[in-house]
Amino acid sequence: MLPFLYVTIFYCIRDLENCMNIGLEEYQKLNPKCALEFKGKKLSFQTPNLLTKWRVDTLFTKEPGTIEWLDKIGPKEILLDVGANVGMYTIYAAVVREATVYALEPEAQNYSLLNKNIRLNQIDSTVGAYCIGLSNVDSFDYLFMGNMDAGDGNHAVGEPLNFELQSFSENIGFAQGCITFKLDTLVETNKLPIPDYIKIDVDGFEHKVIEGAKETLKNKKIKSVIIELNPHLPEHMGSVKILENLGFQFSQDQVEKASRKEGPMKGMSEYVFRR
């Protein structure tokens, strides 16, 4: 069943002349948002620009395998969403699957929108969002960004490398202060509970997240991990070995089905690991 999409308010200010014709009070009232109806549930999202609107439009088509994976989560089970961005999958899991979600997003504008989306859907009793990154070290560091468009990704924690782990130091648009933790640290200090499901999408640094989560991943409570990996990166294939050694298995057929067939991320895929 395809979702029904409707736009409640969406203003486009096309040029400077139009901007001058809108008073400050009217400008402050601009509050663009979109909503989806799916399986009898309403999912609402703030959409301040075309990129966030696109994320709503492609929620069910961008990564259909991720939606299928989320649909395995039962009510009140715990999802850890690592690299939550503006919360597309966090909101889906909390509203449609009635899951408890811990959403981690280090980029400030995306974190702000993530919280606005949580509030818009009135799910702050079951969703907690934290402006931190996961890595293989506990650190006071920087998030290197190519741009500051709300809803964008491809940011890098700790060092300016893109999703192919190649340097983009000459194209850094902004370096934002960022706090990182190992998942093991957060669990060992009782800051986070052991989740039932973990989603990891951190723009190339997935191997660092796995490295910092090896003790936690030993816990049999964790049923499944979905992680975006590049099969051409030795670091990412090393993460596959770590997860296999910890008792997780994946299907090559599933990986090939989810693999990007074109575009700059051709060959990358969501790997679904299950015990």
Secondary structure, DSSP 8 states (H G I E B T S, - for coil): ---EEEEEE-----SHHHHHTS-HHHHHH---EEEEEETTEEEEEE--SHHHHHHHHTTTTS-HHHHHHHTT--TT-EEEEES-TT-HHHHHHHHTS--EEEEE--SHHHHHHHHHHHHHTT-TTTEEEE--EE-SS-EEEEEEES---TT----EESS-B-TTS-B-GGG--EEEEEEEE-HHHHHHTTSS---SEEEE--TT-HHHHHHTTTTGGG-TT--EEEEEE-TT-HHHHHHHHHHHHTT-B--HHHHHHHS--SSTTTT-EEEEEE-
